[in-house]
């Protein structure tokens, strides 16, 4: 009864504020921890959430616009305004707003992870912790699986959104037996000059490839999980440069140029100019088969040394104008309904972040029944070789090292 009375009082106050000032519900914000979930849902109704996210994937944009947005509107009365923007740009935007002392910023929700999340936390740009407020997080997510982001502690400041894993792609007609270790890949590249390449770091996929190679030629990832170690880098990085420089003369364009991004590399692959592609999305090949870009003979594989995975997240800026609405959208994105709808390669193919053991039996069966397509490795196959991303400090030095020791050779 007390809870009902409290909600009625809040609702009356908000109505009075609306009548007197004409303000929208974005103006009715409290600190997120000062309100219950029911109160946040009530405050969010009728509001607009400005969701800043990478806009370069049309299938993801379509999913947000045509699946998530109408569902959130129907269930919660919240409107999503998707704002396409790359992470470096929205990071600068948040920093500029903070420097200007802007208490109510222009961003309500972010798609974020890795180095950007770490930098946002270190500069106190994010609201949190928030995940303890989300019913779907508490009900369906294993908190241990979402406790770090590229080795950096999450501590409730972002909610998991999806999971990606690094795979290689090949045409089973052109390449019946692809190499499944980095040692074998080196020999294959030498035997098939001009038929292999990788995107130029700091492109995310190209950077992931050199981290995969780094793991393989230096004895695995475990030694790097404790954070950046200059002495360890000095001892092990030369092994990576030696490997990459050894294969460089046998790459596409004899290693004098590298694809600027995965999209360009995929074009080379689909045109038959190279025989292997790589992606940080396990269903990427199946996506391309479905849209007619790849032939149906394309398949994916992973290396014996492991396959890097990471989780991507959503977070709320500390100066967000509509924190209640952002929480509602954040919670919906980790609902079984939303996670299932994006799992199919026909939609996006983004892997779920839910603990299947926490789901009702019939819901878990729906996830198991999703047709991932002939080109996609089964989740059990991917899980068997999954290895985590190392702390983001390693990414920076490896990317800079590649530019110095490999690109300029």
C-alpha positions in Angstrom: 0.0 0.0 0.0 2.8 2.4 0.9 4.4 1.7 -2.5 1.1 2.5 -4.3 0.6 5.7 -2.4 4.2 6.7 -3.2 3.7 6.1 -6.9 0.4 8.1 -6.8 2.2 11.0 -5.1 5.0 10.9 -7.7 2.5 10.7 -10.5 0.5 13.7 -9.1 3.7 15.7 -8.7 4.8 15.0 -12.2 1.4 15.9 -13.6 1.5 19.2 -11.7 5.0 19.9 -12.9 3.9 19.2 -16.5 0.9 21.5 -16.2 2.9 24.3 -14.6 6.1 24.2 -16.7 5.1 22.2 -19.8 8.2 20.0 -19.4 8.4 16.4 -20.6 9.2 13.4 -18.5 12.9 13.8 -19.3 12.8 16.7 -16.8 11.5 14.5 -13.9 14.7 12.7 -13.2 15.9 11.5 -9.8 19.1 9.7 -9.0 18.7 6.2 -10.3 19.3 4.6 -6.9 16.7 6.8 -5.3 13.8 5.1 -7.1 12.4 1.6 -7.3 12.0 -0.2 -10.6 8.3 0.5 -10.6 9.0 4.2 -10.2 11.4 4.3 -13.0 8.9 2.6 -15.3 6.3 5.2 -14.3 8.7 8.1 -14.8 9.8 6.7 -18.2 6.3 6.5 -19.7 5.8 9.1 -22.4 9.5 9.9 -22.7 12.1 9.7 -25.5 15.4 7.8 -25.1 18.2 9.0 -27.3 20.2 5.9 -28.0 23.7 6.6 -29.4 25.1 3.7 -31.2 27.4 2.6 -34.1 25.3 3.0 -37.2 27.4 1.1 -39.8 25.5 -2.2 -39.6 22.1 -2.0 -41.5 20.8 -5.2 -40.0 21.3 -3.9 -36.5 19.8 -0.5 -37.4 16.7 -2.3 -38.8 16.4 -4.5 -35.7 16.5 -1.4 -33.4 14.0 0.6 -35.6 11.6 -2.2 -36.5 11.7 -4.6 -33.6 13.0 -3.0 -30.4 11.5 0.5 -30.9 7.9 -0.6 -31.4 8.1 -3.2 -28.6 9.4 -0.7 -26.1 6.8 1.8 -27.2 4.0 -0.7 -26.8 5.1 -2.2 -23.5 6.4 0.9 -21.7 5.2 3.9 -23.7 8.8 4.9 -24.3 10.1 6.2 -27.7 13.6 5.4 -28.9 15.4 7.9 -31.0 18.4 6.0 -32.6 21.3 8.3 -33.1 24.1 6.7 -35.3 27.5 7.8 -34.1 30.9 6.1 -33.8 32.2 5.6 -30.3 35.1 8.1 -30.5 32.7 10.8 -31.5 30.2 10.2 -28.7 33.1 9.9 -26.2 34.3 13.4 -27.3 30.7 14.7 -27.1 30.3 13.5 -23.5 33.7 14.9 -22.5 32.8 18.3 -24.1 29.4 18.4 -22.2 31.1 17.6 -19.0 33.7 20.3 -19.5 30.9 22.7 -20.3 29.2 21.8 -17.0 26.1 20.6 -18.9 24.0 18.9 -16.2 21.5 17.5 -18.7 23.3 16.0 -21.7 22.2 15.0 -25.1 22.8 11.3 -24.8 20.6 8.9 -22.7 21.9 5.5 -23.7 25.1 4.2 -25.3 26.3 1.1 -27.1 29.8 0.8 -25.7 32.6 -1.6 -24.6 36.3 -2.0 -24.3 38.7 0.9 -24.2 35.8 3.4 -24.5 34.1 2.0 -21.4 37.3 2.1 -19.5 38.0 5.7 -20.5 34.4 6.7 -19.7 34.7 5.2 -16.2 38.1 6.8 -15.5 36.7 10.2 -16.5 33.5 9.7 -14.5 31.1 9.9 -17.4 28.8 7.1 -16.6 25.9 6.6 -14.2 26.1 3.7 -11.9 26.0 1.1 -10.7 22.7 0.4 -12.4 22.5 -3.3 -13.2 21.2 -4.2 -9.7 18.0 -2.2 -10.7 17.3 -4.3 -13.8 14.8 -7.1 -13.3 16.1 -9.0 -16.4 19.7 -8.7 -15.3 18.9 -10.2 -11.9 16.7 -12.9 -13.4 18.6 -14.1 -16.5 22.2 -13.0 -16.5 25.1 -14.7 -14.8 26.9 -11.7 -13.2 30.3 -13.4 -13.4 30.0 -13.5 -17.2 29.5 -9.8 -17.3 31.9 -8.7 -14.5 34.7 -7.5 -16.8 35.0 -5.7 -20.1 38.3 -6.3 -21.9 39.7 -7.0 -18.4 38.3 -3.9 -16.8 35.9 -4.3 -13.9 32.3 -3.4 -14.9 31.0 -3.0 -11.3 27.4 -2.5 -12.5 28.1 0.5 -14.8 27.0 -1.2 -18.0 24.6 -4.0 -18.8 25.5 -6.8 -21.2 23.9 -6.6 -24.6 25.4 -9.3 -26.9 28.4 -11.5 -27.4 30.8 -11.7 -30.3 33.5 -14.2 -31.1 36.3 -14.2 -33.7 36.0 -16.6 -36.6 37.7 -17.2 -40.0 35.6 -17.7 -43.2 36.5 -19.7 -46.3 34.9 -21.1 -49.4 34.8 -24.9 -49.0 34.9 -25.2 -52.8 38.1 -23.2 -53.3 39.7 -24.2 -50.0 38.5 -27.7 -48.9 40.9 -27.9 -45.9 41.7 -24.5 -44.3 44.6 -24.3 -41.8 43.4 -24.5 -38.2 46.5 -23.3 -36.4 48.6 -20.3 -36.8 51.6 -22.4 -37.6 49.6 -24.1 -40.4 48.3 -20.7 -41.5 51.8 -19.4 -42.0 52.6 -22.4 -44.3 49.4 -22.0 -46.2 50.0 -18.3 -46.8 53.4 -19.1 -48.2 52.1 -21.8 -50.4 49.2 -19.6 -51.7 50.8 -16.1 -52.2 48.4 -13.2 -52.6 45.4 -15.2 -51.3 45.4 -14.0 -47.6 45.3 -10.6 -45.9 43.8 -8.9 -42.8 42.4 -5.5 -42.1 44.9 -2.8 -41.0 44.9 -2.2 -37.3 43.5 -0.2 -35.5 40.5 -1.5 -37.4 38.7 -3.7 -34.8 38.8 -6.9 -36.7 42.4 -6.4 -37.9 43.4 -5.7 -34.3 41.6 -8.8 -33.1 43.5 -10.9 -35.7 46.9 -9.7 -34.5 45.8 -10.4 -30.9 44.8 -13.9 -31.9 48.3 -14.3 -33.5 49.9 -12.8 -30.3 48.2 -15.4 -28.1 49.2 -18.2 -30.5 52.9 -17.4 -30.9 53.6 -16.4 -27.3 52.0 -19.3 -25.3 48.4 -18.1 -24.7 46.4 -15.3 -23.2 46.5 -16.2 -19.5 49.9 -14.5 -18.9 48.3 -11.1 -20.0 45.2 -11.1 -17.8 46.8 -9.3 -14.9 47.2 -6.0 -16.8 49.8 -4.5 -19.0 53.4 -5.5 -18.2 56.1 -3.7 -20.1 58.8 -6.3 -19.5 56.4 -9.0 -20.7 55.6 -7.0 -23.8 59.2 -6.4 -24.6 59.9 -10.1 -24.3 57.0 -11.4 -26.3 55.9 -8.8 -28.8 59.0 -9.4 -31.1 57.7 -13.0 -31.6 54.5 -11.5 -33.0 56.3 -9.0 -35.3 58.5 -11.8 -36.6 55.4 -14.0 -37.4 53.6 -11.1 -39.2 56.7 -10.0 -41.1 57.4 -13.5 -42.2 54.0 -13.8 -43.9 53.8 -10.2 -45.1 55.6 -10.7 -48.5 53.1 -13.5 -49.3 49.9 -11.5 -48.5 47.6 -9.8 -50.9 49.5 -6.9 -52.5 52.6 -8.5 -51.2 51.9 -6.8 -47.8 52.4 -3.3 -49.2 48.8 -2.5 -48.5 46.1 -3.8 -46.2 42.3 -3.6 -46.4 41.0 -0.6 -44.5 38.2 -2.5 -42.9 36.3 -5.9 -42.9 33.9 -4.6 -45.5 36.7 -4.1 -48.0 38.2 -7.4 -47.2 34.8 -9.1 -47.6 34.6 -7.6 -51.1 38.0 -9.1 -52.0 36.8 -12.4 -50.6 33.5 -12.4 -52.4 35.2 -11.4 -55.7 37.6 -14.3 -55.3 40.7 -12.2 -55.0 41.6 -13.8 -51.6 40.6 -17.1 -50.1 39.9 -16.2 -46.5 37.9 -13.7 -44.6 37.7 -13.0 -40.9 35.0 -11.6 -38.7 34.2 -10.8 -35.0 30.7 -12.1 -35.6 30.2 -15.8 -35.8 27.1 -15.5 -38.0 28.7 -13.0 -40.4 29.2 -15.6 -43.2 25.6 -16.8 -42.9 24.4 -13.1 -43.0 26.3 -12.7 -46.3 24.9 -16.0 -47.7 21.4 -14.8 -46.9 21.9 -11.4 -48.6 23.5 -13.1 -51.7 27.0 -11.6 -51.2 28.6 -15.0 -50.5 28.0 -18.3 -52.2 26.4 -21.1 -50.2 29.7 -23.0 -50.0 31.2 -20.5 -47.5 31.9 -21.9 -44.0 33.6 -20.7 -40.9 36.3 -22.1 -38.7 38.4 -21.3 -35.6 42.0 -21.9 -34.7 43.1 -24.7 -32.3 44.8 -22.1 -30.2 41.5 -20.5 -29.3 39.0 -17.9 -30.5 38.7 -14.5 -28.8 35.3 -13.5 -27.6 33.9 -10.3 -26.0 30.7 -8.9 -24.6 29.3 -5.6 -25.8 27.2 -3.5 -23.4 24.9 -0.5 -23.0 25.6 2.3 -20.5 24.0 5.5 -19.3 25.8 8.8 -19.2 26.0 10.5 -15.8 24.3 13.6 -17.2 21.6 11.7 -19.2 18.4 13.7 -19.2 16.2 10.6 -19.2 17.8 8.0 -17.0 14.5 6.2 -16.2 13.8 5.8 -19.9 17.3 4.6 -20.5 17.0 2.0 -17.7 13.8 0.7 -19.3 15.4 0.3 -22.7 18.5 -1.2 -21.2 16.4 -3.8 -19.3 14.4 -4.6 -22.5 17.5 -5.3 -24.5 18.4 -8.2 -22.1 14.9 -9.6 -22.0 14.6 -13.1 -23.4 12.2 -11.6 -26.0 14.8 -9.2 -27.3 17.8 -11.5 -27.1 16.0 -14.2 -29.0 14.8 -11.9 -31.7 18.3 -10.8 -32.6 19.9 -14.2 -32.4 18.8 -15.4 -35.9 21.2 -14.5 -38.7 18.2 -13.4 -40.7 17.9 -10.5 -38.2 21.4 -9.9 -36.8 22.9 -13.1 -35.5 24.2 -11.5 -32.3 24.8 -14.2 -29.7 22.8 -13.9 -26.4 24.2 -12.9 -23.1 21.6 -14.8 -21.0 22.4 -17.8 -18.8 20.3 -20.6 -20.5 20.1 -22.4 -17.2 18.2 -19.5 -15.7 15.6 -19.4 -18.5 12.3 -21.3 -18.4 12.7 -24.7 -20.2 10.5 -23.7 -23.1 12.3 -20.4 -23.6 15.7 -22.1 -23.5 14.4 -24.5 -26.1 13.5 -21.6 -28.4 17.1 -20.4 -28.3 18.4 -23.9 -29.0 16.0 -24.1 -32.0 17.3 -21.0 -33.7 18.6 -21.9 -37.2 22.1 -20.3 -37.3 22.6 -21.6 -40.9 25.1 -24.0 -42.5 28.0 -21.5 -42.3 27.8 -20.9 -38.6 29.6 -23.0 -36.0 27.4 -24.4 -33.2 27.5 -22.5 -29.9 29.1 -25.6 -28.3 31.9 -25.5 -30.9 32.6 -21.9 -30.3 32.4 -22.2 -26.5 35.0 -25.0 -26.5 37.7 -22.7 -27.9 36.6 -19.3 -26.5 39.3 -17.3 -24.8 38.8 -13.8 -23.3 40.0 -10.5 -24.4 43.0 -9.2 -22.5 43.0 -5.8 -20.8 42.7 -2.9 -23.2 46.1 -1.5 -22.5 47.5 -4.4 -24.5 45.4 -3.4 -27.5 46.9 0.0 -27.7 50.5 -1.0 -27.5 50.0 -3.9 -30.0 48.3 -1.6 -32.5 51.0 1.0 -32.2 53.6 -1.8 -32.3 52.1 -3.2 -35.5 52.3 0.2 -37.2 55.9 0.6 -36.2 57.3 -2.9 -36.7 55.1 -4.3 -39.5 53.3 -1.7 -41.5 56.5 0.4 -42.0 58.8 -2.5 -42.8 
